[in-house]
Amino acid sequence: MRRTSTPRRPGWGTLAATGYVGAAAVAAVAHGAAGAPDDWGAYLTLATFPGSTVVTVAALCLAGGAGETWDSSDPSDPEFGPFSFLVPYAAGASANVLLLWGALTFGRHFVREARRSRGS
């Protein structure tokens, strides 16, 4: 079969993953732009769980622990802005996509090996 120079169209899984990460990013920016209302945080964390928790714990471990307490939801903080929540929630959604991709790849590999061992 001859290779063509036409790129392959993205599948439904790629489009769904891109839409999920994009929606989480837009929601995180809207959350920051709205002044971080209390009732949005729980929904965003639930929508990006467990990825947002994994990203937050990894960031705390890489930063050397939580030496100084900082409340990121305080709008009077000068470092607070519309993009304050973008990294934890968008990276959490990306981590969820990677976790799902890994689980599906492992499942496909497991089924393939089970069929191969059954046949011999």
C-alpha positions as CSV (number, residue, x, y, z in Angstrom):
1,M,0.0,0.0,0.0
2,R,1.4,3.4,-1.0
3,R,1.5,6.2,1.5
4,T,-0.3,9.3,0.7
5,S,0.6,12.8,1.9
6,T,-3.0,13.4,3.0
7,P,-3.2,13.6,6.8
8,R,-5.6,11.3,8.6
9,R,-8.7,12.9,10.0
10,P,-9.0,12.8,13.8
11,G,-11.3,10.2,15.2
12,W,-14.2,10.7,17.5
13,G,-12.0,9.9,20.6
14,T,-9.6,12.7,19.7
15,L,-12.4,15.1,19.1
16,A,-14.1,14.2,22.4
17,A,-10.8,14.5,24.3
18,T,-10.1,17.9,22.8
19,G,-13.6,19.1,23.5
20,Y,-13.4,18.0,27.1
21,V,-10.1,19.7,27.7
22,G,-11.3,22.8,25.9
23,A,-14.5,22.9,27.9
24,A,-12.6,22.5,31.2
25,A,-10.2,25.3,30.1
26,V,-13.1,27.7,29.2
27,A,-14.9,26.9,32.4
28,A,-11.7,27.6,34.4
29,V,-11.2,30.9,32.7
30,A,-14.9,31.8,33.3
31,H,-14.6,30.8,36.9
32,G,-11.6,33.1,37.4
33,A,-13.2,36.0,35.4
34,A,-16.4,35.7,37.5
35,G,-14.5,36.3,40.7
36,A,-14.3,32.7,41.7
37,P,-17.8,32.1,43.1
38,D,-17.8,29.4,45.7
39,D,-20.4,27.2,44.1
40,W,-18.4,26.8,40.8
41,G,-15.3,25.3,42.4
42,A,-16.9,22.1,43.4
43,Y,-18.4,21.5,40.0
44,L,-15.1,22.1,38.2
45,T,-13.2,19.9,40.6
46,L,-15.8,17.1,40.1
47,A,-15.7,17.5,36.3
48,T,-11.9,17.2,36.3
49,F,-11.5,14.6,39.1
50,P,-9.1,12.8,39.6
51,G,-6.8,14.7,37.3
52,S,-7.1,18.0,39.1
53,T,-6.2,16.3,42.4
54,V,-3.2,14.6,40.8
55,V,-2.0,17.8,39.3
56,T,-2.4,19.7,42.5
57,V,-0.6,17.1,44.6
58,A,2.2,16.9,42.0
59,A,2.6,20.7,42.0
60,L,2.7,20.8,45.8
61,C,5.3,18.0,45.9
62,L,7.4,19.7,43.3
63,A,7.1,23.0,45.1
64,G,8.4,21.5,48.3
65,G,5.1,21.2,50.2
66,A,2.8,23.9,51.2
67,G,5.2,26.1,53.2
68,E,3.0,29.2,52.9
69,T,-0.7,29.0,53.0
70,W,-2.3,30.8,50.1
71,D,-6.0,31.0,49.4
72,S,-6.4,31.1,45.6
73,S,-10.1,31.9,45.8
74,D,-9.6,35.3,47.5
75,P,-10.4,37.9,44.8
76,S,-8.7,40.7,46.8
77,D,-5.4,38.9,46.3
78,P,-3.3,40.8,43.7
79,E,-2.2,37.6,42.0
80,F,-5.8,36.6,41.4
81,G,-7.1,36.9,37.9
82,P,-9.1,35.2,35.2
83,F,-6.3,32.7,34.4
84,S,-5.6,31.7,38.0
85,F,-7.6,28.4,37.7
86,L,-6.6,27.6,34.1
87,V,-3.6,25.4,34.9
88,P,-5.0,23.2,37.6
89,Y,-8.3,22.5,35.8
90,A,-7.0,22.2,32.2
91,A,-4.0,20.1,33.3
92,G,-6.4,18.0,35.4
93,A,-8.6,17.4,32.4
94,S,-5.5,16.6,30.3
95,A,-4.4,14.1,33.0
96,N,-7.8,12.5,32.9
97,V,-7.5,12.1,29.1
98,L,-4.1,10.5,29.5
99,L,-5.4,8.2,32.3
100,L,-8.3,7.0,30.1
101,W,-6.0,6.6,27.1
102,G,-3.7,4.4,29.2
103,A,-6.5,2.3,30.6
104,L,-7.9,1.7,27.1
105,T,-4.5,0.9,25.7
106,F,-3.9,-1.6,28.5
107,G,-7.3,-3.2,28.0
108,R,-6.7,-3.6,24.2
109,H,-3.3,-5.1,24.9
110,F,-4.7,-7.5,27.5
111,V,-7.5,-8.7,25.2
112,R,-5.0,-9.1,22.3
113,E,-2.7,-11.2,24.5
114,A,-5.5,-13.3,25.9
115,R,-6.7,-14.1,22.4
116,R,-3.2,-14.9,21.3
117,S,-2.6,-17.3,24.2
118,R,-5.9,-19.0,23.7
119,G,-5.1,-19.8,20.1
120,S,-1.8,-21.5,20.8
